[in-house]
Structure formats: structure tokens, C-alpha cells
Amino acid sequence: MEKAIHEYTTLSKWGNSKATRIPTSIVKLLNIDINQKFSVSVQGHSIVLTPETKKASSIHELFADWEDDGLRHHELDWGTAEGEELPW
């Protein structure tokens, strides 16, 4: 993502807080949507907004895009359970 975009926005009052709008060109470039969460930090004299990535809520979501690389030809034996793991 090396495309440079230079836009302007204004800080406005929103209730007891301050708010600004993110221009559509930046929203499209970063592929972000309404209700996107951001972490906010300050670097030097700049405000940095970093979109948070969604964390998987289940093992199925975690491995949804995984493709088998074919390196394992059999089930791996990890030994006996040593904690409170469920037995297979």
C-alpha cells in the first residue's frame, strides 16, 4: 500500500468530545467500514489511527483460510496429557 493520498479534514465538536471525518478515498484505500475500531496513538506531533484487526472468536474462524501444505502424512503424537487437556 504505497499509494499516497493527501486529504484535509476538520476537528469538530461532537457532544462533549471532538471528532473528525475520514475522507472516502482513505476509507476505500484501507478497506475499512462503519464501526471499525482503531487504536489511537501520538507519534511526535501526529495523531495515528491504526485499524484493529478482528480476532478469531473460535478455532474455526482462526483456521478458516488455512490450506494444507501436504508436509504431514500422518497424525503427530504429542505424548500423554500433562495438564488438564482433554484426552483424544
Contacts in CASP RR format, 6 or more apart in sequence:
PFRMAT RR
TARGET T0000
AUTHOR 0000-0000-0000
METHOD contacts of the structure
MODEL  1
MEKAIHEYTTLSKWGNSKATRIPTSIVKLLNIDINQKFSVSVQGHSIVLT
PETKKASSIHELFADWEDDGLRHHELDWGTAEGEELPW
1 29 0 8 1.000
1 30 0 8 1.000
3 29 0 8 1.000
5 23 0 8 1.000
5 25 0 8 1.000
5 26 0 8 1.000
5 29 0 8 1.000
7 23 0 8 1.000
7 25 0 8 1.000
7 26 0 8 1.000
9 20 0 8 1.000
9 21 0 8 1.000
9 22 0 8 1.000
9 23 0 8 1.000
10 20 0 8 1.000
10 21 0 8 1.000
11 18 0 8 1.000
11 19 0 8 1.000
11 20 0 8 1.000
12 18 0 8 1.000
12 19 0 8 1.000
12 20 0 8 1.000
13 19 0 8 1.000
22 32 0 8 1.000
22 49 0 8 1.000
27 33 0 8 1.000
30 51 0 8 1.000
32 51 0 8 1.000
36 51 0 8 1.000
36 52 0 8 1.000
37 51 0 8 1.000
37 52 0 8 1.000
38 49 0 8 1.000
38 50 0 8 1.000
38 51 0 8 1.000
38 52 0 8 1.000
39 49 0 8 1.000
39 50 0 8 1.000
39 52 0 8 1.000
40 47 0 8 1.000
40 48 0 8 1.000
40 49 0 8 1.000
41 47 0 8 1.000
41 48 0 8 1.000
41 50 0 8 1.000
42 48 0 8 1.000
56 62 0 8 1.000
81 87 0 8 1.000
END
